């Protein structure tokens, strides 16, 4: 059976390859002037979404993986702070 889906809006591509994002799409994505949107190919579809919708946990996992950090004792944390301060003073 044919799965009919109605488009919520249409855009025309200019000779320079630019498009306007229709108002109803901007409202749905919550974007305005200066916002960044990203495009992702998924098979025969292209997904458009507002960029930057990442939590601090998403960013942490992207940088450091999903493994939780090893817990450090108070003495280890204080020693780390001392090393950092000492290295900052050595630069100047």
DRENDO-1510 file (C-alpha; in Angstrom, 1 decimal, always signed):
<recs>
REC; n; res; u; v; w
REC; 1; UNK; +0.0; +0.0; +0.0 .
REC; 2; UNK; +1.2; +3.5; -0.8 .
REC; 3; UNK; +2.2; +5.5; +2.3 .
REC; 4; UNK; +1.1; +9.1; +1.4 .
REC; 5; UNK; +2.8; +11.8; +3.4 .
REC; 6; UNK; +2.1; +15.4; +2.9 .
REC; 7; UNK; +5.0; +17.9; +2.9 .
REC; 8; UNK; +4.7; +20.6; +5.5 .
REC; 9; UNK; +6.3; +23.2; +3.2 .
REC; 10; UNK; +8.2; +23.6; -0.1 .
REC; 11; UNK; +11.3; +25.6; -1.0 .
REC; 12; UNK; +12.8; +26.5; -4.4 .
REC; 13; UNK; +16.5; +26.2; -5.0 .
REC; 14; UNK; +18.1; +29.4; -6.4 .
REC; 15; UNK; +20.7; +29.4; -9.2 .
REC; 16; UNK; +23.4; +29.7; -6.4 .
REC; 17; UNK; +22.1; +26.6; -4.7 .
REC; 18; UNK; +20.5; +28.4; -1.8 .
REC; 19; UNK; +17.1; +27.8; -0.3 .
REC; 20; UNK; +14.8; +29.7; +2.1 .
REC; 21; UNK; +13.6; +27.8; +5.2 .
REC; 22; UNK; +9.8; +28.2; +5.3 .
REC; 23; UNK; +8.4; +29.9; +8.4 .
REC; 24; UNK; +6.5; +26.8; +9.7 .
REC; 25; UNK; +9.8; +24.8; +9.5 .
REC; 26; UNK; +11.7; +27.5; +11.3 .
REC; 27; UNK; +9.1; +27.6; +14.0 .
REC; 28; UNK; +9.1; +23.8; +14.3 .
REC; 29; UNK; +12.9; +23.7; +14.6 .
REC; 30; UNK; +13.1; +26.8; +16.8 .
REC; 31; UNK; +15.6; +28.5; +14.5 .
REC; 32; UNK; +16.1; +32.1; +13.5 .
REC; 33; UNK; +18.8; +34.4; +12.1 .
REC; 34; UNK; +22.2; +33.1; +12.9 .
REC; 35; UNK; +21.0; +29.6; +13.8 .
REC; 36; UNK; +22.8; +26.6; +12.3 .
REC; 37; UNK; +20.9; +23.7; +10.8 .
REC; 38; UNK; +22.5; +20.4; +9.9 .
REC; 39; UNK; +21.6; +18.0; +7.1 .
REC; 40; UNK; +22.0; +14.2; +7.4 .
REC; 41; UNK; +21.6; +11.7; +4.6 .
REC; 42; UNK; +19.6; +8.6; +5.7 .
REC; 43; UNK; +19.1; +6.3; +2.7 .
REC; 44; UNK; +16.9; +8.1; +0.3 .
REC; 45; UNK; +15.9; +10.7; +2.9 .
REC; 46; UNK; +17.7; +13.9; +4.0 .
REC; 47; UNK; +17.1; +14.8; +7.7 .
REC; 48; UNK; +17.2; +18.5; +8.6 .
REC; 49; UNK; +17.6; +19.5; +12.2 .
REC; 50; UNK; +18.8; +22.4; +14.4 .
REC; 51; UNK; +22.5; +21.9; +15.2 .
REC; 52; UNK; +23.8; +22.1; +18.7 .
REC; 53; UNK; +21.2; +20.1; +20.5 .
REC; 54; UNK; +23.7; +18.2; +22.6 .
REC; 55; UNK; +23.8; +17.9; +26.3 .
REC; 56; UNK; +27.1; +18.2; +28.3 .
REC; 57; UNK; +26.9; +14.4; +28.7 .
REC; 58; UNK; +26.7; +13.9; +24.9 .
REC; 59; UNK; +29.8; +16.1; +24.5 .
REC; 60; UNK; +31.7; +14.3; +27.3 .
REC; 61; UNK; +30.9; +10.9; +25.8 .
REC; 62; UNK; +32.1; +12.1; +22.4 .
REC; 63; UNK; +35.4; +13.3; +23.9 .
REC; 64; UNK; +36.0; +10.6; +26.5 .
REC; 65; UNK; +33.9; +7.6; +25.6 .
REC; 66; UNK; +31.1; +6.0; +27.6 .
REC; 67; UNK; +33.4; +4.7; +30.4 .
REC; 68; UNK; +32.8; +6.6; +33.7 .
REC; 69; UNK; +35.8; +8.5; +35.0 .
REC; 70; UNK; +37.7; +6.8; +37.9 .
REC; 71; UNK; +36.8; +8.4; +41.2 .
REC; 72; UNK; +39.6; +10.4; +42.8 .
REC; 73; UNK; +40.2; +11.0; +46.5 .
REC; 74; UNK; +40.2; +14.5; +47.9 .
REC; 75; UNK; +44.0; +14.3; +48.3 .
REC; 76; UNK; +44.4; +13.4; +44.6 .
REC; 77; UNK; +42.1; +16.3; +43.5 .
REC; 78; UNK; +44.0; +18.8; +45.7 .
REC; 79; UNK; +47.3; +17.5; +44.3 .
REC; 80; UNK; +46.0; +17.9; +40.8 .
REC; 81; UNK; +44.9; +21.5; +41.5 .
REC; 82; UNK; +48.4; +22.3; +43.0 .
REC; 83; UNK; +50.1; +20.9; +39.9 .
REC; 84; UNK; +47.9; +23.0; +37.6 .
REC; 85; UNK; +48.5; +26.2; +39.6 .
REC; 86; UNK; +52.2; +25.5; +39.7 .
REC; 87; UNK; +52.3; +25.0; +35.9 .
REC; 88; UNK; +50.4; +28.2; +35.3 .
REC; 89; UNK; +52.8; +30.2; +37.5 .
REC; 90; UNK; +55.8; +28.7; +35.7 .
REC; 91; UNK; +54.6; +30.0; +32.3 .
REC; 92; UNK; +54.5; +33.7; +33.3 .
</recs>
